[in-house]
Amino acid sequence: NNKLSFLINSILIKEFIIFVINIKQILEDLGEITGDNVSEDIIKSIWHEWQATKQLGRGSYGTGYRAVRNDAGFLSEAAVKMIKIPQDSDEIRSLYSEGMTAENVRTYYQNTVNGFIDEIRLMDEFKGHSNIVSIEDFKVIEQNELSWTILIRMELLTPLDDYIRNHPMTQADVIKLGTDICTALELCHARN
């Protein structure tokens, strides 16, 4: 009975060690992927003709870049949003500390990715409508079983505060802007 108990404990310890080693490797891989070594180069690796030239900003869901393409002397511009899921390895550690299993964590992040893909589909449906930014292309890159990068290339817009600084708005401009915003909201509401 003691030998059987010892054997079961040995197997459980061995399985636990394998589990810890696997999690450690995933977190190390994630550190390499989500660390500072991920840069604008990933954009060029996906869309060879586009080159990221400037970081436009960073928000809670990702980083925006200005990208350019030079085709026979014609310069095109676009905005590229890079979303990393998860944003860093601390997110994964936090989920494990809350008692989630590796499968639960993967499902959680896969659902997050699927939510972004649903939003991209919706943006694609609005393509061509004025007052709503047009998406040009996107790519979802699964880097390992717990890490994704989503790239969304879209039209590059001038931030409203930059526009106002260079073009003082009249009362008619403000009314038109409000009407345009309401029109975009009506379209979004019609699509739920």
C-alpha positions as protocol buffer text, in pm:
chain_id: "A"
residue {
  index: 1
  type: ASN
  ca { x: 0 y: 0 z: 0 }
}
residue {
  index: 2
  type: ASN
  ca { x: 287 y: 238 z: 84 }
}
residue {
  index: 3
  type: LYS
  ca { x: 464 y: 144 z: -240 }
}
residue {
  index: 4
  type: LEU
  ca { x: 145 y: 218 z: -439 }
}
residue {
  index: 5
  type: SER
  ca { x: 101 y: 551 z: -261 }
}
residue {
  index: 6
  type: PHE
  ca { x: 466 y: 638 z: -326 }
}
residue {
  index: 7
  type: LEU
  ca { x: 428 y: 544 z: -694 }
}
residue {
  index: 8
  type: ILE
  ca { x: 113 y: 758 z: -732 }
}
residue {
  index: 9
  type: ASN
  ca { x: 281 y: 1054 z: -562 }
}
residue {
  index: 10
  type: SER
  ca { x: 589 y: 1012 z: -783 }
}
residue {
  index: 11
  type: ILE
  ca { x: 370 y: 1014 z: -1095 }
}
residue {
  index: 12
  type: LEU
  ca { x: 179 y: 1321 z: -974 }
}
residue {
  index: 13
  type: ILE
  ca { x: 503 y: 1504 z: -894 }
}
residue {
  index: 14
  type: LYS
  ca { x: 646 y: 1411 z: -1235 }
}
residue {
  index: 15
  type: GLU
  ca { x: 329 y: 1535 z: -1411 }
}
residue {
  index: 16
  type: PHE
  ca { x: 338 y: 1856 z: -1209 }
}
residue {
  index: 17
  type: ILE
  ca { x: 703 y: 1916 z: -1300 }
}
residue {
  index: 18
  type: ILE
  ca { x: 624 y: 1862 z: -1671 }
}
residue {
  index: 19
  type: PHE
  ca { x: 333 y: 2105 z: -1637 }
}
residue {
  index: 20
  type: VAL
  ca { x: 555 y: 2370 z: -1473 }
}
residue {
  index: 21
  type: ILE
  ca { x: 825 y: 2324 z: -1739 }
}
residue {
  index: 22
  type: ASN
  ca { x: 564 y: 2365 z: -2016 }
}
residue {
  index: 23
  type: ILE
  ca { x: 423 y: 2680 z: -1856 }
}
residue {
  index: 24
  type: LYS
  ca { x: 775 y: 2818 z: -1806 }
}
residue {
  index: 25
  type: GLN
  ca { x: 853 y: 2760 z: -2174 }
}
residue {
  index: 26
  type: ILE
  ca { x: 528 y: 2927 z: -2283 }
}
residue {
  index: 27
  type: LEU
  ca { x: 601 y: 3229 z: -2062 }
}
residue {
  index: 28
  type: GLU
  ca { x: 958 y: 3251 z: -2195 }
}
residue {
  index: 29
  type: ASP
  ca { x: 829 y: 3232 z: -2554 }
}
residue {
  index: 30
  type: LEU
  ca { x: 572 y: 3497 z: -2472 }
}
residue {
  index: 31
  type: GLY
  ca { x: 842 y: 3720 z: -2325 }
}
residue {
  index: 32
  type: GLU
  ca { x: 1036 y: 3697 z: -2650 }
}
residue {
  index: 33
  type: ILE
  ca { x: 726 y: 3772 z: -2855 }
}
residue {
  index: 34
  type: THR
  ca { x: 576 y: 4050 z: -2647 }
}
residue {
  index: 35
  type: GLY
  ca { x: 905 y: 4207 z: -2541 }
}
residue {
  index: 36
  type: ASP
  ca { x: 1077 y: 4508 z: -2687 }
}
residue {
  index: 37
  type: ASN
  ca { x: 1216 y: 4306 z: -2977 }
}
residue {
  index: 38
  type: VAL
  ca { x: 873 y: 4311 z: -3146 }
}
residue {
  index: 39
  type: SER
  ca { x: 873 y: 4624 z: -3356 }
}
residue {
  index: 40
  type: GLU
  ca { x: 743 y: 4775 z: -3674 }
}
residue {
  index: 41
  type: ASP
  ca { x: 934 y: 4503 z: -3863 }
}
residue {
  index: 42
  type: ILE
  ca { x: 643 y: 4264 z: -3814 }
}
residue {
  index: 43
  type: ILE
  ca { x: 432 y: 4494 z: -4034 }
}
residue {
  index: 44
  type: LYS
  ca { x: 682 y: 4465 z: -4319 }
}
residue {
  index: 45
  type: SER
  ca { x: 699 y: 4088 z: -4273 }
}
residue {
  index: 46
  type: ILE
  ca { x: 322 y: 4064 z: -4328 }
}
residue {
  index: 47
  type: TRP
  ca { x: 271 y: 4338 z: -4589 }
}
residue {
  index: 48
  type: HIS
  ca { x: 606 y: 4348 z: -4772 }
}
residue {
  index: 49
  type: GLU
  ca { x: 529 y: 4671 z: -4958 }
}
residue {
  index: 50
  type: TRP
  ca { x: 440 y: 4863 z: -4639 }
}
residue {
  index: 51
  type: GLN
  ca { x: 698 y: 5017 z: -4407 }
}
residue {
  index: 52
  type: ALA
  ca { x: 612 y: 5147 z: -4059 }
}
residue {
  index: 53
  type: THR
  ca { x: 759 y: 5494 z: -4024 }
}
residue {
  index: 54
  type: LYS
  ca { x: 630 y: 5623 z: -3693 }
}
residue {
  index: 55
  type: GLN
  ca { x: 448 y: 5510 z: -3381 }
}
residue {
  index: 56
  type: LEU
  ca { x: 127 y: 5712 z: -3363 }
}
residue {
  index: 57
  type: GLY
  ca { x: 19 y: 5613 z: -3017 }
}
residue {
  index: 58
  type: ARG
  ca { x: -40 y: 5340 z: -2765 }
}
residue {
  index: 59
  type: GLY
  ca { x: -369 y: 5252 z: -2606 }
}
residue {
  index: 60
  type: SER
  ca { x: -519 y: 4984 z: -2385 }
}
residue {
  index: 61
  type: TYR
  ca { x: -571 y: 4750 z: -2681 }
}
residue {
  index: 62
  type: GLY
  ca { x: -260 y: 4805 z: -2886 }
}
residue {
  index: 63
  type: THR
  ca { x: -16 y: 5032 z: -3064 }
}
residue {
  index: 64
  type: GLY
  ca { x: -84 y: 5238 z: -3375 }
}
residue {
  index: 65
  type: TYR
  ca { x: 172 y: 5303 z: -3648 }
}
residue {
  index: 66
  type: ARG
  ca { x: 188 y: 5519 z: -3957 }
}
residue {
  index: 67
  type: ALA
  ca { x: 287 y: 5304 z: -4256 }
}
residue {
  index: 68
  type: VAL
  ca { x: 382 y: 5406 z: -4608 }
}
residue {
  index: 69
  type: ARG
  ca { x: 407 y: 5233 z: -4942 }
}
residue {
  index: 70
  type: ASN
  ca { x: 600 y: 5372 z: -5236 }
}
residue {
  index: 71
  type: ASP
  ca { x: 472 y: 5230 z: -5563 }
}
residue {
  index: 72
  type: ALA
  ca { x: 636 y: 5375 z: -5875 }
}
residue {
  index: 73
  type: GLY
  ca { x: 686 y: 5707 z: -5701 }
}
residue {
  index: 74
  type: PHE
  ca { x: 331 y: 5723 z: -5564 }
}
residue {
  index: 75
  type: LEU
  ca { x: 334 y: 5739 z: -5184 }
}
residue {
  index: 76
  type: SER
  ca { x: 37 y: 5579 z: -5004 }
}
residue {
  index: 77
  type: GLU
  ca { x: -24 y: 5608 z: -4630 }
}
residue {
  index: 78
  type: ALA
  ca { x: -211 y: 5386 z: -4389 }
}
residue {
  index: 79
  type: ALA
  ca { x: -252 y: 5333 z: -4018 }
}
residue {
  index: 80
  type: VAL
  ca { x: -165 y: 4993 z: -3873 }
}
residue {
  index: 81
  type: LYS
  ca { x: -291 y: 4886 z: -3534 }
}
residue {
  index: 82
  type: MET
  ca { x: -96 y: 4608 z: -3363 }
}
residue {
  index: 83
  type: ILE
  ca { x: -282 y: 4423 z: -3088 }
}
residue {
  index: 84
  type: LYS
  ca { x: -92 y: 4170 z: -2876 }
}
residue {
  index: 85
  type: ILE
  ca { x: -293 y: 3909 z: -2690 }
}
residue {
  index: 86
  type: PRO
  ca { x: -198 y: 3882 z: -2412 }
}
residue {
  index: 87
  type: GLN
  ca { x: -18 y: 4212 z: -2380 }
}
residue {
  index: 88
  type: ASP
  ca { x: 249 y: 4066 z: -2153 }
}
residue {
  index: 89
  type: SER
  ca { x: 338 y: 3753 z: -1958 }
}
residue {
  index: 90
  type: ASP
  ca { x: 207 y: 3904 z: -1632 }
}
residue {
  index: 91
  type: GLU
  ca { x: -146 y: 3861 z: -1770 }
}
residue {
  index: 92
  type: ILE
  ca { x: -92 y: 3486 z: -1805 }
}
residue {
  index: 93
  type: ARG
  ca { x: 65 y: 3457 z: -1461 }
}
residue {
  index: 94
  type: SER
  ca { x: -234 y: 3639 z: -1315 }
}
residue {
  index: 95
  type: LEU
  ca { x: -480 y: 3399 z: -1476 }
}
residue {
  index: 96
  type: TYR
  ca { x: -286 y: 3098 z: -1348 }
}
residue {
  index: 97
  type: SER
  ca { x: -273 y: 3249 z: -1000 }
}
residue {
  index: 98
  type: GLU
  ca { x: -653 y: 3275 z: -1013 }
}
residue {
  index: 99
  type: GLY
  ca { x: -665 y: 2898 z: -1058 }
}
residue {
  index: 100
  type: MET
  ca { x: -719 y: 2875 z: -1433 }
}
residue {
  index: 101
  type: THR
  ca { x: -576 y: 2575 z: -1615 }
}
residue {
  index: 102
  type: ALA
  ca { x: -370 y: 2601 z: -1934 }
}
residue {
  index: 103
  type: GLU
  ca { x: -680 y: 2499 z: -2132 }
}
residue {
  index: 104
  type: ASN
  ca { x: -892 y: 2766 z: -1957 }
}
residue {
  index: 105
  type: VAL
  ca { x: -630 y: 3031 z: -2029 }
}
residue {
  index: 106
  type: ARG
  ca { x: -609 y: 2933 z: -2397 }
}
residue {
  index: 107
  type: THR
  ca { x: -990 y: 2937 z: -2428 }
}
residue {
  index: 108
  type: TYR
  ca { x: -1002 y: 3279 z: -2258 }
}
residue {
  index: 109
  type: TYR
  ca { x: -749 y: 3428 z: -2500 }
}
residue {
  index: 110
  type: GLN
  ca { x: -897 y: 3251 z: -2804 }
}
residue {
  index: 111
  type: ASN
  ca { x: -1235 y: 3408 z: -2717 }
}
residue {
  index: 112
  type: THR
  ca { x: -1063 y: 3747 z: -2694 }
}
residue {
  index: 113
  type: VAL
  ca { x: -909 y: 3697 z: -3039 }
}
residue {
  index: 114
  type: ASN
  ca { x: -1248 y: 3587 z: -3178 }
}
residue {
  index: 115
  type: GLY
  ca { x: -1406 y: 3904 z: -3035 }
}
residue {
  index: 116
  type: PHE
  ca { x: -1152 y: 4118 z: -3222 }
}
residue {
  index: 117
  type: ILE
  ca { x: -1215 y: 3920 z: -3541 }
}
residue {
  index: 118
  type: ASP
  ca { x: -1590 y: 3987 z: -3504 }
}
residue {
  index: 119
  type: GLU
  ca { x: -1518 y: 4360 z: -3470 }
}
residue {
  index: 120
  type: ILE
  ca { x: -1294 y: 4348 z: -3779 }
}
residue {
  index: 121
  type: ARG
  ca { x: -1575 y: 4179 z: -3975 }
}
residue {
  index: 122
  type: LEU
  ca { x: -1812 y: 4455 z: -3868 }
}
residue {
  index: 123
  type: MET
  ca { x: -1561 y: 4723 z: -3970 }
}
residue {
  index: 124
  type: ASP
  ca { x: -1524 y: 4549 z: -4307 }
}
residue {
  index: 125
  type: GLU
  ca { x: -1903 y: 4566 z: -4356 }
}
residue {
  index: 126
  type: PHE
  ca { x: -1886 y: 4944 z: -4306 }
}
residue {
  index: 127
  type: LYS
  ca { x: -1614 y: 4983 z: -4570 }
}
residue {
  index: 128
  type: GLY
  ca { x: -1698 y: 5267 z: -4805 }
}
residue {
  index: 129
  type: HIS
  ca { x: -1937 y: 5444 z: -4566 }
}
residue {
  index: 130
  type: SER
  ca { x: -1837 y: 5801 z: -4499 }
}
residue {
  index: 131
  type: ASN
  ca { x: -1770 y: 5897 z: -4138 }
}
residue {
  index: 132
  type: ILE
  ca { x: -1645 y: 5548 z: -4047 }
}
residue {
  index: 133
  type: VAL
  ca { x: -1278 y: 5453 z: -4078 }
}
residue {
  index: 134
  type: SER
  ca { x: -1221 y: 5199 z: -4357 }
}
residue {
  index: 135
  type: ILE
  ca { x: -1029 y: 4882 z: -4287 }
}
residue {
  index: 136
  type: GLU
  ca { x: -800 y: 4779 z: -4573 }
}
residue {
  index: 137
  type: ASP
  ca { x: -658 y: 4447 z: -4453 }
}
residue {
  index: 138
  type: PHE
  ca { x: -588 y: 4245 z: -4141 }
}
residue {
  index: 139
  type: LYS
  ca { x: -384 y: 3950 z: -4025 }
}
residue {
  index: 140
  type: VAL
  ca { x: -410 y: 3729 z: -3715 }
}
residue {
  index: 141
  type: ILE
  ca { x: -81 y: 3563 z: -3623 }
}
residue {
  index: 142
  type: GLU
  ca { x: -87 y: 3278 z: -3371 }
}
residue {
  index: 143
  type: GLN
  ca { x: 264 y: 3280 z: -3229 }
}
residue {
  index: 144
  type: ASN
  ca { x: 221 y: 2995 z: -2983 }
}
residue {
  index: 145
  type: GLU
  ca { x: -67 y: 2830 z: -2802 }
}
residue {
  index: 146
  type: LEU
  ca { x: -113 y: 3133 z: -2572 }
}
residue {
  index: 147
  type: SER
  ca { x: -4 y: 3428 z: -2785 }
}
residue {
  index: 148
  type: TRP
  ca { x: -149 y: 3612 z: -3084 }
}
residue {
  index: 149
  type: THR
  ca { x: -73 y: 3935 z: -3267 }
}
residue {
  index: 150
  type: ILE
  ca { x: -350 y: 4102 z: -3466 }
}
residue {
  index: 151
  type: LEU
  ca { x: -256 y: 4357 z: -3731 }
}
residue {
  index: 152
  type: ILE
  ca { x: -524 y: 4584 z: -3879 }
}
residue {
  index: 153
  type: ARG
  ca { x: -433 y: 4811 z: -4170 }
}
residue {
  index: 154
  type: MET
  ca { x: -676 y: 5098 z: -4222 }
}
residue {
  index: 155
  type: GLU
  ca { x: -699 y: 5443 z: -4369 }
}
residue {
  index: 156
  type: LEU
  ca { x: -481 y: 5700 z: -4195 }
}
residue {
  index: 157
  type: LEU
  ca { x: -688 y: 5983 z: -4050 }
}
residue {
  index: 158
  type: THR
  ca { x: -585 y: 6317 z: -3910 }
}
residue {
  index: 159
  type: PRO
  ca { x: -663 y: 6341 z: -3537 }
}
residue {
  index: 160
  type: LEU
  ca { x: -946 y: 6587 z: -3473 }
}
residue {
  index: 161
  type: ASP
  ca { x: -739 y: 6807 z: -3241 }
}
residue {
  index: 162
  type: ASP
  ca { x: -465 y: 6836 z: -3509 }
}
residue {
  index: 163
  type: TYR
  ca { x: -726 y: 6925 z: -3771 }
}
residue {
  index: 164
  type: ILE
  ca { x: -886 y: 7191 z: -3549 }
}
residue {
  index: 165
  type: ARG
  ca { x: -546 y: 7340 z: -3466 }
}
residue {
  index: 166
  type: ASN
  ca { x: -479 y: 7393 z: -3838 }
}
residue {
  index: 167
  type: HIS
  ca { x: -837 y: 7467 z: -3950 }
}
residue {
  index: 168
  type: PRO
  ca { x: -1040 y: 7667 z: -3698 }
}
residue {
  index: 169
  type: MET
  ca { x: -1398 y: 7537 z: -3703 }
}
residue {
  index: 170
  type: THR
  ca { x: -1697 y: 7758 z: -3771 }
}
residue {
  index: 171
  type: GLN
  ca { x: -2040 y: 7698 z: -3622 }
}
residue {
  index: 172
  type: ALA
  ca { x: -2142 y: 7532 z: -3951 }
}
residue {
  index: 173
  type: ASP
  ca { x: -1839 y: 7300 z: -3929 }
}
residue {
  index: 174
  type: VAL
  ca { x: -1934 y: 7197 z: -3574 }
}
residue {
  index: 175
  type: ILE
  ca { x: -2294 y: 7128 z: -3681 }
}
residue {
  index: 176
  type: LYS
  ca { x: -2172 y: 6919 z: -3978 }
}
residue {
  index: 177
  type: LEU
  ca { x: -1934 y: 6725 z: -3752 }
}
residue {
  index: 178
  type: GLY
  ca { x: -2219 y: 6652 z: -3509 }
}
residue {
  index: 179
  type: THR
  ca { x: -2444 y: 6541 z: -3796 }
}
residue {
  index: 180
  type: ASP
  ca { x: -2169 y: 6316 z: -3936 }
}
residue {
  index: 181
  type: ILE
  ca { x: -2117 y: 6155 z: -3595 }
}
residue {
  index: 182
  type: CYS
  ca { x: -2492 y: 6095 z: -3559 }
}
residue {
  index: 183
  type: THR
  ca { x: -2505 y: 5941 z: -3907 }
}
residue {
  index: 184
  type: ALA
  ca { x: -2221 y: 5701 z: -3819 }
}
residue {
  index: 185
  type: LEU
  ca { x: -2392 y: 5610 z: -3490 }
}
residue {
  index: 186
  type: GLU
  ca { x: -2722 y: 5544 z: -3671 }
}
residue {
  index: 187
  type: LEU
  ca { x: -2543 y: 5306 z: -3909 }
}
residue {
  index: 188
  type: CYS
  ca { x: -2375 y: 5126 z: -3618 }
}
residue {
  index: 189
  type: HIS
  ca { x: -2705 y: 5104 z: -3430 }
}
residue {
  index: 190
  type: ALA
  ca { x: -2880 y: 4959 z: -3738 }
}
residue {
  index: 191
  type: ARG
  ca { x: -2615 y: 4681 z: -3744 }
}
residue {
  index: 192
  type: ASN
  ca { x: -2647 y: 4623 z: -3366 }
}
